[in-house]
Amino acid sequence: MSVRRVMGTEVEYGISVQGVPTANPMVASSQVVNAYASATVRARRARWDFEEESPLRDARGFDMSRQVADPTQLTDEDLGLANVILTNGARLYVDHAHPEYSTPEVVSPLDVVRWDKAGEQVMLDAARLAQQLPGNPSIVLYKNNTDNKGASYGAHENYLMRRSTPFADIVRHLTPFFVSRQVFCGAGRVGRGQDGREQGYQISQRADFFEVEVGLETTLKRPIINTRDEPHADPEKYRRLHVIIGDANLSEISTYLKVGTTALVLAMIEERFISRDLAVDTPVASLRAVSHDPTLQQTITLSDGRRLTGVQLQMEYLDLAKKYVEDRLGADADEQTLDVLARWEDVLDRLERDPMSLADQLDWVAKLKLLEQYRSRDGLDWDDAKLQLIDYQYSDVRPEKGLYHRLVKAGRIQRLLDDADVERAMTEPPEQTRAYFRGRCLEKYAAHVAAASWDSVIFDLPGRESLQRVPTMDPLRGSRAHVGDLIDRCDTAEALVAALTR
């Protein structure tokens, strides 16, 4: 009934090999991940356990045939690409042509921000380590979503939901929310259309790449609502909502609001609290129309005939969320839930009055302000190639080069965390989920962890003929409260497994 639920993010990073335009991105991405693994992963590198994955299972009640699936959907196949599990419980790996970082499971929006920002630092260190390899040119990573040549790569969110919630309710109530959510969590983009050839500036990096309302695919015919039904938990109790429509945010406030507001809307859907019909006519076209108008004046037509701007549609959800929290939590509402509501309301009010007043909080506004300064100074039209370079440079993870990082250093971007918070999250797991067990095992018993995944840790113990799998199907068990003292007491993996299986 609040913003708290099991959730996390997955971000594919753009990659460029400086001075080598024909470089193979899969090779470069593998070098990045392997360089980090070699420098930081102790004793032995546990492999990722693909056994329990089921990427072709559809929430609408069927499994897609492997024969008709696009190869990019077969994420349960071990392609031999670099794939590392970190002591913070996260996964660092190569997803086809990109290095990708998946946060550990966390239970609050602020923790999503914390471990997502830790991923940026992991990627920065990984790229620097790869560059130190003999003969390697400079590899640059970008936290963005498109190369403006027709390719897009994902920034996904995951939310654990009750299995009992009808999927039709999720589609009905989330689609309008996702169509309009970009007004505060878009990352901003120079150019329109998938190849960016149409001049102008838009709110979202991803909007032009979505083609259908509902579907299983993530790289072709991208849907607003993804139907992958792969809970990585007890399937009788949970479903994992796999959200592929978000942008890769650098702004901590954009990320915080993105996941915090979504968590509240999901709580309302689970509780069947949403009685208003907010359905949007032509959702895909509306998604793009909202993105293409940074003045935020573009209206979209609802099924009941009303015409609302993206901001006004978000205000409908905000009004429902405020009533929901007051009705279901009242004086017991936790601090983060109240903070998400307050920030959501403030941001929407300011977007309606003067979007540029949020240049210190939201990615798309901060980037637009920078671009307008260059346009005014140098007399540049929106089709000038310099503006696309500035767009890329905003998302460069290198603090000495990335424009976002320069804004932070100059005090022109608000933050929610400090550097020490982020640095700790690079190596330490969250304490309130099973990621704690996974991370601590990798840190303390690295030589005897053969493999791991979201829902198990597999040990290779001396004197045992077979591997020992410890299932972690409940995301809220394996926390510090559950196993912290046990891990502290067990000096060896053998002692730990014996205690767990006794």
C-alpha positions as CSV (number, residue, x, y, z in Angstrom):
1,M,0.0,0.0,0.0
2,S,3.0,2.3,-0.4
3,V,6.0,2.8,-2.7
4,R,7.7,-0.2,-1.1
5,R,7.9,-3.4,-3.2
6,V,10.6,-5.6,-4.6
7,M,12.0,-3.9,-7.7
8,G,15.1,-3.1,-9.7
9,T,16.4,-1.8,-13.0
10,E,18.4,-3.2,-16.0
11,V,20.4,-0.7,-18.1
12,E,22.1,-1.4,-21.4
13,Y,24.9,1.1,-22.0
14,G,25.8,2.6,-25.3
15,I,29.3,1.8,-26.3
16,S,31.8,3.4,-28.7
17,V,35.4,2.4,-29.5
18,Q,37.2,5.7,-30.1
19,G,38.8,6.0,-33.6
20,V,37.6,2.5,-34.6
21,P,34.2,2.9,-36.2
22,T,34.2,-0.7,-37.4
23,A,34.9,-2.2,-34.0
24,N,32.7,-5.2,-33.0
25,P,30.5,-4.0,-30.1
26,M,30.1,-7.5,-28.7
27,V,33.8,-7.9,-28.5
28,A,34.2,-4.4,-26.9
29,S,31.4,-5.1,-24.5
30,S,33.0,-8.4,-23.5
31,Q,36.3,-6.7,-22.9
32,V,34.6,-4.2,-20.6
33,V,32.8,-6.8,-18.5
34,N,35.8,-9.2,-18.4
35,A,38.2,-6.4,-17.4
36,Y,36.0,-5.5,-14.4
37,A,35.6,-9.2,-13.5
38,S,39.3,-9.9,-13.6
39,A,40.2,-6.9,-11.5
40,T,37.4,-7.1,-8.8
41,V,35.9,-10.6,-8.6
42,R,37.7,-12.7,-6.0
43,A,38.9,-16.3,-6.2
44,R,36.7,-17.7,-8.9
45,R,34.1,-16.2,-11.2
46,A,30.7,-17.8,-10.5
47,R,28.7,-18.4,-13.7
48,W,25.2,-17.2,-14.3
49,D,22.6,-20.0,-13.8
50,F,20.2,-20.0,-16.8
51,E,18.3,-23.1,-15.7
52,E,15.3,-21.4,-14.2
53,E,14.8,-18.7,-16.8
54,S,11.8,-18.7,-19.1
55,P,11.8,-15.6,-21.3
56,L,9.1,-16.9,-23.8
57,R,6.4,-17.4,-21.2
58,D,3.6,-14.9,-21.8
59,A,1.4,-13.4,-19.2
60,R,-1.6,-13.8,-21.4
61,G,-1.4,-17.6,-20.8
62,F,0.9,-19.2,-23.4
63,D,4.5,-19.8,-24.3
64,M,5.9,-18.5,-27.5
65,S,7.6,-21.1,-29.7
66,R,11.4,-20.9,-29.8
67,Q,11.1,-21.5,-33.5
68,V,9.3,-18.2,-34.1
69,A,11.1,-16.1,-31.4
70,D,13.7,-13.5,-32.3
71,P,17.2,-14.6,-31.2
72,T,17.3,-11.5,-28.9
73,Q,14.4,-12.9,-26.9
74,L,16.3,-16.1,-26.0
75,T,17.9,-14.7,-22.9
76,D,18.0,-18.2,-21.3
77,E,20.7,-19.4,-23.7
78,D,24.3,-19.2,-22.5
79,L,26.1,-17.7,-25.5
80,G,29.4,-17.7,-23.8
81,L,29.5,-13.9,-23.4
82,A,30.9,-12.2,-20.4
83,N,28.6,-12.6,-17.4
84,V,29.5,-11.8,-13.8
85,I,27.6,-11.7,-10.5
86,L,28.9,-8.9,-8.2
87,T,29.2,-8.9,-4.4
88,N,26.5,-6.2,-4.3
89,G,24.1,-8.7,-5.6
90,A,24.0,-7.2,-9.1
91,R,24.6,-8.8,-12.5
92,L,27.1,-7.3,-15.0
93,Y,27.0,-8.9,-18.4
94,V,26.9,-8.6,-22.2
95,D,23.5,-8.4,-23.7
96,H,24.2,-9.0,-27.4
97,A,25.9,-5.7,-28.4
98,H,25.9,-3.8,-25.1
99,P,27.3,-4.1,-21.6
100,E,24.4,-4.3,-19.2
101,Y,24.1,-3.8,-15.5
102,S,21.1,-5.2,-13.5
103,T,20.7,-3.9,-10.0
104,P,20.1,-6.3,-7.1
105,E,16.5,-6.6,-5.8
106,V,15.6,-3.7,-3.5
107,V,12.4,-2.5,-1.8
108,S,12.3,1.3,-2.1
109,P,12.6,3.9,-4.8
110,L,15.7,5.5,-3.1
111,D,17.4,2.1,-3.0
112,V,16.7,1.7,-6.8
113,V,18.5,5.1,-7.3
114,R,21.4,4.0,-5.0
115,W,22.2,0.7,-6.8
116,D,21.4,2.1,-10.2
117,K,23.9,4.9,-9.7
118,A,26.4,2.3,-8.4
119,G,26.0,0.6,-11.8
120,E,27.1,3.8,-13.5
121,Q,30.3,3.8,-11.4
122,V,30.8,0.1,-12.1
123,M,30.6,0.8,-15.8
124,L,33.0,3.7,-15.6
125,D,35.6,1.6,-13.7
126,A,35.0,-1.3,-16.2
127,A,35.6,0.9,-19.2
128,R,38.8,2.3,-17.7
129,L,40.1,-1.1,-16.8
130,A,39.4,-2.3,-20.4
131,Q,41.4,0.6,-21.7
132,Q,44.4,-0.5,-19.7
133,L,44.6,-3.8,-21.7
134,P,47.6,-3.8,-24.1
135,G,46.7,-2.4,-27.5
136,N,43.2,-1.4,-26.5
137,P,41.9,1.9,-27.8
138,S,39.6,4.0,-25.6
139,I,36.2,2.5,-25.0
140,V,33.5,5.1,-24.0
141,L,30.2,4.2,-22.4
142,Y,27.0,6.2,-22.6
143,K,24.0,5.9,-20.3
144,N,21.5,6.6,-23.1
145,N,19.0,4.7,-25.3
146,T,19.8,5.4,-29.0
147,D,22.7,5.9,-31.4
148,N,20.4,8.1,-33.6
149,K,21.1,5.8,-36.5
150,G,18.0,3.7,-36.0
151,A,19.2,1.5,-33.1
152,S,17.8,1.6,-29.6
153,Y,18.8,-0.2,-26.4
154,G,16.9,-0.6,-23.2
155,A,16.5,0.7,-19.7
156,H,14.1,-1.7,-18.1
157,E,12.4,-1.7,-14.7
158,N,11.1,-4.7,-12.8
159,Y,8.4,-4.8,-10.2
160,L,7.1,-7.8,-8.3
161,M,3.3,-7.9,-8.2
162,R,0.7,-10.2,-6.8
163,R,-0.1,-13.1,-9.2
164,S,-3.8,-12.7,-8.3
165,T,-4.0,-9.3,-10.0
166,P,-5.6,-9.7,-13.5
167,F,-3.2,-8.9,-16.2
168,A,-6.0,-7.1,-18.1
169,D,-6.2,-4.6,-15.2
170,I,-2.5,-4.0,-15.4
171,V,-2.8,-3.2,-19.2
172,R,-5.9,-1.0,-18.7
173,H,-4.5,1.2,-16.0
174,L,-0.8,1.3,-16.8
175,T,-1.0,2.1,-20.5
176,P,-2.2,5.7,-20.0
177,F,0.3,6.1,-17.1
178,F,3.2,5.0,-19.3
179,V,2.1,7.2,-22.2
180,S,2.3,10.3,-20.0
181,R,5.0,9.4,-17.4
182,Q,7.7,10.6,-19.7
183,V,7.0,14.2,-18.8
184,F,9.1,13.8,-15.7
185,C,11.3,10.8,-16.5
186,G,12.2,11.3,-20.2
187,A,15.9,11.6,-20.8
188,G,15.6,14.1,-23.8
189,R,16.7,13.5,-27.4
190,V,17.8,15.6,-30.3
191,G,16.0,14.4,-33.4
192,R,12.7,12.6,-34.1
193,G,11.9,9.3,-35.7
194,Q,13.9,6.2,-35.1
195,D,16.9,7.4,-37.1
196,G,16.6,10.9,-35.7
197,R,16.5,12.6,-39.1
198,E,13.5,14.8,-38.4
199,Q,14.8,17.9,-36.7
200,G,13.7,19.0,-33.3
201,Y,14.0,18.0,-29.7
202,Q,11.8,15.6,-27.8
203,I,11.2,14.5,-24.2
204,S,11.9,10.8,-24.5
205,Q,14.8,8.8,-26.0
206,R,12.6,5.7,-26.4
207,A,9.2,6.9,-27.5
208,D,9.7,6.6,-31.3
209,F,10.8,3.0,-30.9
210,F,7.5,1.7,-29.6
211,E,5.1,0.2,-32.1
212,V,2.4,-1.9,-30.4
213,E,0.4,-1.6,-27.2
214,V,0.9,-5.1,-25.7
215,G,3.4,-7.8,-26.6
216,L,6.2,-10.2,-25.5
217,E,9.0,-8.7,-27.7
218,T,11.6,-6.3,-26.3
219,T,13.7,-5.4,-29.4
220,L,11.2,-5.8,-32.3
221,K,7.6,-4.5,-32.3
222,R,8.3,-3.0,-28.9
223,P,5.2,-2.9,-26.7
224,I,4.1,-0.3,-24.2
225,I,3.2,-3.2,-21.9
226,N,5.5,-6.1,-22.0
227,T,4.0,-9.5,-21.3
228,R,7.1,-11.5,-20.3
229,D,6.0,-13.8,-17.4
230,E,9.2,-14.7,-15.7
231,P,8.8,-14.0,-12.0
232,H,12.2,-15.2,-10.7
233,A,10.1,-16.1,-7.6
234,D,7.3,-18.3,-6.6
235,P,5.0,-18.2,-9.7
236,E,1.9,-19.1,-7.6
237,K,2.3,-15.9,-5.6
238,Y,4.1,-13.4,-7.8
239,R,4.4,-12.0,-11.3
240,R,7.3,-9.8,-12.3
241,L,6.2,-6.8,-14.3
242,H,8.9,-6.2,-16.9
243,V,8.8,-2.5,-17.9
244,I,10.7,-1.7,-21.1
245,I,9.3,1.7,-21.9
246,G,11.5,3.9,-19.6
247,D,14.5,6.0,-20.5
248,A,18.0,5.6,-19.0
249,N,18.1,8.4,-16.5
250,L,21.2,10.1,-15.0
251,S,19.1,12.5,-12.8
252,E,18.5,10.9,-9.5
253,I,15.2,12.6,-9.1
254,S,14.0,11.4,-12.5
255,T,14.8,7.8,-11.5
256,Y,13.3,8.2,-8.1
257,L,10.0,9.6,-9.4
258,K,10.0,7.0,-12.3
259,V,10.0,4.0,-10.0
260,G,8.3,5.6,-7.0
261,T,5.2,6.8,-8.9
262,T,5.0,3.5,-10.8
263,A,5.1,1.6,-7.5
264,L,2.2,3.6,-6.2
265,V,0.1,3.1,-9.4
266,L,0.8,-0.7,-9.1
267,A,-0.4,-0.7,-5.5
268,M,-3.6,1.0,-6.6
269,I,-4.1,-1.6,-9.4
270,E,-3.5,-4.5,-7.0
271,E,-6.0,-3.0,-4.5
272,R,-8.5,-2.2,-7.4
273,F,-8.6,1.4,-6.2
274,I,-8.7,3.0,-9.7
275,S,-12.3,3.5,-10.7
276,R,-11.8,6.3,-13.3
277,D,-11.5,5.3,-17.0
278,L,-8.2,7.0,-18.1
279,A,-7.8,4.9,-21.3
280,V,-6.2,6.7,-24.2
281,D,-7.2,6.5,-27.8
282,T,-4.3,5.4,-30.0
283,P,-1.7,4.9,-27.2
284,V,1.3,4.4,-29.5
285,A,0.6,7.6,-31.5
286,S,-0.2,9.5,-28.2
287,L,3.1,8.3,-26.7
288,R,5.1,9.8,-29.6
289,A,3.0,13.0,-29.7
290,V,3.6,13.8,-26.1
291,S,7.3,13.1,-26.5
292,H,7.6,15.4,-29.6
293,D,6.3,18.4,-27.8
294,P,8.7,19.8,-25.1
295,T,6.3,22.7,-24.5
296,L,4.0,20.1,-23.0
297,Q,0.9,21.6,-24.7
298,Q,0.1,18.6,-26.9
299,T,-3.2,17.0,-25.9
300,I,-4.2,13.4,-26.2
301,T,-7.7,12.0,-26.5
302,L,-9.1,9.8,-23.8
303,S,-11.6,7.1,-24.6
304,D,-14.3,9.1,-22.8
305,G,-13.8,12.0,-25.1
306,R,-11.7,14.3,-22.9
307,R,-8.5,15.9,-24.2
308,L,-5.7,16.2,-21.7
309,T,-2.0,17.1,-21.9
310,G,0.5,14.5,-20.6
311,V,0.9,16.6,-17.4
312,Q,-2.8,16.8,-16.9
313,L,-3.2,13.0,-17.3
314,Q,-0.4,12.5,-14.7
315,M,-2.3,14.8,-12.4
316,E,-5.3,12.4,-12.6
317,Y,-3.0,9.6,-11.4
318,L,-1.5,11.9,-8.7
319,D,-5.0,12.8,-7.4
320,L,-5.9,9.1,-7.2
321,A,-2.6,8.3,-5.4
322,K,-3.1,11.0,-2.8
323,K,-6.6,9.7,-2.0
324,Y,-5.3,6.1,-2.0
325,V,-2.5,6.9,0.5
326,E,-4.8,8.9,2.8
327,D,-7.5,6.2,2.6
328,R,-5.3,3.1,3.1
329,L,-2.4,4.4,5.1
330,G,-3.4,7.7,6.7
331,A,-1.1,8.8,9.5
332,D,0.9,5.5,9.0
333,A,2.2,6.5,5.6
334,D,6.0,6.1,5.5
335,E,8.4,8.9,4.7
336,Q,9.3,7.8,1.2
337,T,5.7,7.4,0.1
338,L,5.0,10.9,1.4
339,D,8.1,12.2,-0.3
340,V,7.2,10.7,-3.7
341,L,3.8,12.2,-3.5
342,A,5.1,15.6,-2.6
343,R,7.8,15.6,-5.3
344,W,5.3,14.2,-7.9
345,E,2.9,17.1,-7.1
346,D,5.6,19.8,-7.1
347,V,7.1,18.6,-10.4
348,L,3.7,18.4,-12.2
349,D,2.8,21.9,-10.9
350,R,6.1,23.3,-12.2
351,L,5.9,21.5,-15.5
352,E,2.5,23.1,-16.1
353,R,3.7,26.6,-15.1
354,D,7.3,26.6,-16.4
355,P,9.1,23.4,-17.4
356,M,12.5,25.1,-17.5
357,S,12.3,25.7,-13.8
358,L,13.1,22.0,-13.4
359,A,16.4,22.2,-15.2
360,D,18.1,21.2,-11.9
361,Q,15.9,18.1,-11.4
362,L,14.9,16.4,-14.7
363,D,17.1,15.0,-17.4
364,W,15.1,16.2,-20.4
365,V,14.9,19.7,-19.1
366,A,18.5,20.0,-18.0
367,K,19.6,18.8,-21.5
368,L,17.2,21.1,-23.3
369,K,18.6,24.1,-21.3
370,L,22.1,23.2,-22.3
371,L,21.2,22.8,-26.0
372,E,19.3,26.1,-26.0
373,Q,22.3,27.9,-24.6
374,Y,24.4,26.5,-27.5
375,R,21.8,27.3,-30.0
376,S,21.5,30.9,-28.8
377,R,25.3,31.4,-28.6
378,D,26.1,29.8,-32.0
379,G,22.9,30.3,-34.0
380,L,22.4,26.6,-34.5
381,D,19.3,24.9,-36.0
382,W,18.0,21.7,-34.5
383,D,19.5,19.7,-37.4
384,D,23.1,20.9,-36.7
385,A,25.3,17.9,-36.0
386,K,26.9,19.7,-33.0
387,L,23.6,19.4,-31.1
388,Q,23.6,15.6,-31.5
389,L,27.2,15.5,-30.2
390,I,26.1,17.5,-27.1
391,D,23.2,15.0,-26.6
392,Y,25.7,12.1,-26.6
393,Q,28.1,14.0,-24.3
394,Y,25.4,14.6,-21.7
395,S,25.2,10.8,-21.2
396,D,29.0,10.1,-21.3
397,V,29.8,8.2,-18.0
398,R,33.2,9.8,-17.7
399,P,32.9,12.6,-15.1
400,E,35.6,14.7,-16.9
401,K,33.7,14.6,-20.2
402,G,30.0,13.9,-19.4
403,L,27.9,17.1,-19.4
404,Y,25.5,15.7,-16.8
405,H,28.5,15.2,-14.4
406,R,29.7,18.7,-15.1
407,L,26.3,20.1,-14.1
408,V,26.5,18.1,-10.9
409,K,29.9,19.3,-10.1
410,A,28.8,22.9,-10.8
411,G,25.9,22.5,-8.4
412,R,23.3,22.8,-11.1
413,I,21.7,19.4,-10.6
414,Q,20.0,18.3,-7.4
415,R,21.0,15.0,-5.9
416,L,19.4,12.6,-3.4
417,L,22.6,10.6,-2.5
418,D,26.2,11.4,-1.8
419,D,29.2,9.8,-3.4
420,A,29.9,7.7,-0.3
421,D,26.4,6.1,-0.6
422,V,27.0,5.2,-4.2
423,E,30.5,3.8,-3.5
424,R,29.3,1.5,-0.8
425,A,26.6,0.2,-3.1
426,M,29.2,-0.8,-5.6
427,T,30.3,-3.7,-3.3
428,E,27.7,-4.1,-0.6
429,P,24.3,-5.7,-1.2
430,P,21.0,-4.3,-0.1
431,E,20.0,-5.7,3.3
432,Q,16.3,-6.3,2.9
433,T,16.1,-8.9,0.1
434,R,17.6,-12.2,-1.0
435,A,20.3,-10.1,-2.8
436,Y,22.0,-9.9,0.6
437,F,22.4,-13.7,0.8
438,R,23.7,-13.8,-2.8
439,G,26.1,-10.9,-2.4
440,R,27.5,-12.1,1.0
441,C,28.0,-15.6,-0.3
442,L,30.0,-14.3,-3.3
443,E,32.0,-12.1,-1.0
444,K,32.8,-14.6,1.7
445,Y,32.7,-18.0,-0.1
446,A,33.8,-17.0,-3.6
447,A,35.9,-20.1,-4.2
448,H,32.9,-22.4,-3.6
449,V,30.1,-20.6,-5.4
450,A,29.8,-22.3,-8.8
451,A,26.8,-20.4,-10.1
452,A,24.0,-18.1,-9.1
453,S,20.9,-16.4,-10.4
454,W,18.1,-14.3,-9.0
455,D,16.4,-17.4,-7.4
456,S,19.3,-19.6,-6.3
457,V,22.9,-19.9,-5.3
458,I,24.8,-23.0,-6.3
459,F,27.8,-24.3,-4.2
460,D,30.6,-26.6,-5.3
461,L,31.7,-28.1,-2.0
462,P,34.8,-30.2,-1.3
463,G,34.0,-33.9,-1.1
464,R,30.5,-33.5,-2.6
465,E,30.0,-35.3,-5.9
466,S,27.1,-33.0,-6.9
467,L,26.6,-29.3,-6.8
468,Q,24.4,-28.0,-3.9
469,R,21.6,-25.6,-4.9
470,V,20.2,-23.3,-2.3
471,P,16.9,-21.9,-3.6
472,T,16.0,-18.3,-3.0
473,M,12.5,-18.2,-4.4
474,D,11.2,-15.7,-1.9
475,P,12.7,-12.3,-2.6
476,L,12.1,-11.1,0.9
477,R,14.0,-14.0,2.6
478,G,17.8,-14.2,2.6
479,S,17.9,-10.7,4.0
480,R,20.3,-9.5,6.6
481,A,17.6,-10.1,9.3
482,H,17.2,-13.7,8.1
483,V,20.7,-14.8,7.4
484,G,23.2,-12.1,8.5
485,D,24.1,-13.7,11.8
486,L,24.3,-17.2,10.2
487,I,26.7,-16.0,7.5
488,D,28.8,-14.2,10.1
489,R,29.1,-17.4,12.2
490,C,29.9,-19.8,9.3
491,D,33.5,-19.6,8.3
492,T,33.2,-22.0,5.4
493,A,30.7,-22.6,2.6
494,E,30.4,-26.2,3.9
495,A,29.2,-25.0,7.3
496,L,26.7,-22.6,5.8
497,V,25.1,-25.2,3.5
498,A,25.0,-27.7,6.4
499,A,23.3,-25.1,8.6
500,L,20.8,-24.3,5.9
501,T,19.9,-27.9,5.0
502,R,20.0,-29.3,8.6
